[in-house]
Amino acid sequence: MGKAQLGDEQAYRILLVELGEVISAYLHARFGRLDFVEDCVQECLIAIHCARHTYDTGRPFRPWLFALVRNKAIDMLRKQQNYRSLIGKSQINHKLNDSFDTIVNRGSVFAALKPEHREVLTLTKIIGLSTAEAAKKLNVSESTIKVRVHRAIKASRKILEAECR
Amino acid sequence: MTDRDRLALIQSLSKNLNPIKKPGNILIASGIWLLVSWLYVIFAAIQIGPIRVGALQALTQSSHFALESTTGLMVSGLFCLLAFRESIPGRDNDQIMWLAILVAAVWVGIHIIGIITPALEPSMEGKRAHCVMEAFFYSIPPLLLGYSWIFRRYPLNTIRTGVYLGISAGAIPALLMQFACMYKPMHILSHHIAPIMVITLIGALTGVLFSKKTPSPSTLSE
């Protein structure tokens, strides 16, 4: 990163390729093999590029890197609403028939969440159901779904942060 | 997106890479902001009216008053440090945050206790006609200056950063009014310290406005 800060394109390219692999492995281990992981890797690379001036070469690289990655991962999870438009209705129905564990493929973050949090995140952020649809499926009110999603994302952030301590 | 997209992105990010200027030391940056803000607030307050007679001497005469002032100074300093630390990803701010919250609680607590046992004899001497507005408006320029400084870095939580900066910027005129306006703990709480809440809200809202919009890869390659 020190060389990249000095404008060394080659060193920067190598760094980003390597970081792409590291981030991809990190996110797959925590979120399973979800479709949004590759998007998230690229968002992280853009964030690294935009924030590269804030890295102090005298300090450890990992906390700086994973703070960015955690932030982007949670951001992506929160904003994960357009997924439904990208996949067909038949695929949604197919995914609804899968068990939650199959869908999230036992990512460590999802595994560490409470069952009701995992369930609501899977329905709204991964399968892409609307709040009303998720509420109907789980037989709860829409506000309950909103609260659970909020708490689930907060819990996911805490799980990721706790790993770094 | 695919691995090929990722490689294309990396190509575009590393193309025409310019050397970048590293941000300065956080302690120095926050110290300069604090100093400039204090000088500005003192200068602005003196333009409106004088410092209360005997206010500075009271610092040495009343330990209670000195404690009130010191904790206020610590509040602005600690929250300023927190705001600047937030602008660098990966810094662990938890301990400083809890310390800052504790000191802020002590600061407010001392004034609440002061309603029963005031540090100085409450009086209308030195009263300013519009101290609430002064406490509010004096903190706006430091807030904006801090924003322009901090958001050139990369705060990950812009709202939290805004809140910290808002508290710090609001605490400066609030503390100055301790010396420039009348001394009465209830008046200090309602007219000098309460505006900090409004400034904090403005700080949070500005944080929302400043929240990072990730540029698209095509923009980055230009």
Interface residues (C-beta under 8 A of the other chain):
Chain A: A4 Q5 L6 G7 D8 E9 Y12 R13 L16 V17 G20 E38 D39 V41 Q42 E43 L45 I46 A47 H49 C50 A51 R52 H53 T54 D56 R59 P63 W64 L65 F66 A67 L68 N71
Chain B: M1 T2 D3 D5 R6 L7 L9 I10 Q11 L13 S14 K15 N16 L17 N18 P19 I20 K21 K22 P23 S87 I88 P89 G90 R91 D92 R153 Y154 L156 N157 K212 T214 P215 P217 L220
